Amino acid sequence: MSAPHPDWVRSYAARRGRRSALTEERLARFLPSRRIPSGPLDATAVFGRSAPLVLEVGCGHGAAAVAYAIAFPSQDVLAVDVHTPGVARLLAAADAAGVANLRVELGDAVHLLADRLAPASLAAVHLFFPDPWPKAKHAKRRFVRPLTLDLVHSRLAEGGILLVATDDDGYAEHTLAELAAHGGFDVVVGDRPSWRPEDGFEAKGRAAGRTVTEVRATRR
C-alpha cells in the first residue's frame, strides 16, 4: 500500500512479530469473524447495528480494547495493530470474554484512518503507551504529529475524544505541545480511566517508577 500522505513515516518498528504455531492457530480460528473487510468501513454492516465507534490505535495484546468492549457494551470497538502475535492474543481474549462488539484490523492505523474511515465516524480514539521513540532522530516516527492529528481530528465526530496515555515524560510533553499547536482540541491532563487494566507497558512503567500521564483531548 502506498503512503497516504507525502509526510507519512512508519510509527512502529518494521518487525511485526514471529508467527508461532499458537499464533497461527488463533489467527485461523478467530480472525475471519473479527477482521473488518477491505475497503471503506461500513460499521453498521460490520457490527450489525448503529452505535458509537471507538478506535484503539496500537492495541498490543488487546487487554484495554477487550476491557472497554466489556465495560461499554452499547459502543463498538475497532482495534488496530501491526504486531501479529499481539493481535492473535487479543482475538483469543475477545473470544474467551464473549464480546460481540469488537473487531480488529491487522495493519497500519494511519492507512486505516486515511483510506477507510469516514470523516466524523468515530466517537473516540484511544492511544495507550505508544512507542515514545525517545531519540531525537526518531521523533518524526511518533504517532502524535501534525499528519495524524489532522486525520484523528477529521475522523472524530464533534465532541469526540482522543485519549493518550504514556509513561514517558518526553512523549507526554511532545503530545501536549503538538495538541496545542494543532488547535483543534480542548486538552486536559486527567485521571486514569477506571476500566483500563493495569498490565503490560503500564505495569512495567509503574514498576520502574515512571509516572503515567493521561491526556484527554476533545474535538472542537
N, C-alpha and C positions, 0 to 999 in steps of 0.2 A: 504493500500500500504506500502511496506517495505521501509526503509530508502535507499536513492540512494547511500550512502557512509557511512562508519563507523563513520565519523566525523560529520554527519548531525545532526543538532538540529533545532527545530522549531524556526523560526524568528518572530513569531506572537503569540498573546495571544490565548489560546485554545478556548475561547468563540468566536463564529462566527456570533453572532447577532440573535436576535429573529425574527422569521418569522411572520410578521403581515399579516393581510388579504390583504393589499395593496401589500406587498412584494410577497406574493404567487400569486396574480393576475398578477403582472408584470412578474414574472418568467414563469408562464404558458403561457402568451401571447407572450413574446419576446424571451425567452431563446432558444427554439428549433431552431429558424432560425439563431441565433447568436453564439451558442456554437459550438466549434470545436469538431469533432468526436473523439472518443477514439483512442488510438494508436499513432504511429508516425505521425507527422503533414505533410500532403501534401498541402502546402499553395496554390499551383496553383489550385488544385481541390476545396479547401475551398473557395477561393476568386474569382475563375473563371478567373484568369489571372496570369501572372508572373510579380511581382512588388517587390520593396524593402519592407521587412517586419520589422516592429518596434514592440518590446515587451515592454509593460509597466508593471512593477512589483509593486504589491500593489496599484492598480489603485483607490482604495477607491470608491467614488461615481461617478468617471469617467469623471469629468469636463475636466481634462487635456487630457485624451485619446480622447474624443469627439472633443475637440478643435483642437488637432493635426490632426485627421482624416479630419476635415473640411479644415484646412489650407494646408494640403498636400494630395490632392485627388489622386495623382499619386503613393502614397505609401499605404501599407496596415498596419493596426494596430491590434495587439493582446493584449488585456488587461487581466491581471490575478489577482485574489484576492480571499481570503477565506471568506471575510465578505459578507454574503448573502444579507442583505439589501442594502449595497453599490452597489453591482453588479446589483441588481434589479433597483436601481436608474439610473445607467449607461445605462441599457437596455432601459429604458423609455426615457432618454435623447437622446440616439442614434436614436431611432425611431422618436422622435419629430424633430430632426435635419435632418433626412432623409439620414444619412451617410451609404453608401453601403460598405465602405472599413474598417469596424471594426467588430471584432469578440471577444468573451470572453471565458475565462476558469475559472470556479469556483473551485479553488483548490490551491495547493501549487506550487509556482513558481519554487522551487528547483527541485521538481519532474518533472515539465514541461521541464525545461532546461536539466535535466539529461536523461530523458527517451523518450522524444517526439520531441525534436527539433534537427535537424541535425547539424553537425559541419558547420560553416561558412554560416549559413542560415539566419542570422539577419543583418540588416543594422544598427540597433541601439537598445539599451536597455535604458529605462527610469526608474529611481528610485527617486521618488519625495516624500520627507518628510516621510521617513521610520521611524518606531518606533526606537527611539535612545537607548532604553534600558540603561538608564544612570547609574544604579547601577553596580558596578564592578562585582558582582557575576552574573549579567545577560549579561555581554558584549559578551559572546560567542554566544548569540542569534542574534546579529546584522547581518543584511543581508550581509553587506560588510565584508567578511572574506575570507581566502585563498580558501576554497572549492568553494564558489560561484563565486569568481573572476576567478578561473580556468574554471568554467562552462561558465561564460559570455564570457571570452576570446576565448574559443574554439567555441562558437556558433556565435560569431561575424565574419563577413567577414573581410578580410584585409582592414584596414582603417575604420572599423565600430566604432561607437561612444557609449560610456557609459556616460549618463548624470545623475548626482546625485545632488539633491537639499536638503538642510537641514537647519533648523533654530536652530539647536543645535550645539554650538561651539565644544563640546566634540566629537560629531559624525563627524563633519567636519574634525577635527584633526585626528580622527581614520581613516576616509576614505582616506585621503591623505597619511597617514602612511602605510596603507595596500596596496594602489596602488603602492607606491614607493617600498615596499618590494616585491610585485609581479614582477615588472619589465617588464611586457608585454604591458604597455600602456604609451603613451605620455600624460602627465597630465597638464592641465592649470586650474586655477581658473578664471572663466569668468563672462560674463554678463547673466542676466536673459533672457531666450527666450521670445520674444515678444508675441508669440502665446499662452503662458500658462496663463490661467485665474488666477486672484489674489483672490482666495477664499479658503475655507476650512482651512487646517492646516497652509498654508502660511499666510492667513489673520489674523488668531489667533496669530501667531508668531510675525508678524509685529505690531499688536495692543498691544502686550505685550512688545514691544521694542527690540525684538530679531533681530539679523542680519541673513539674508539668504545667505548662501554660495552656489555658483553654481560651480560644478566640471564637467569638460569635459575631458574624458579620451578616447584617440583614440588608437585602437588596432594596435600594430606594426605588 
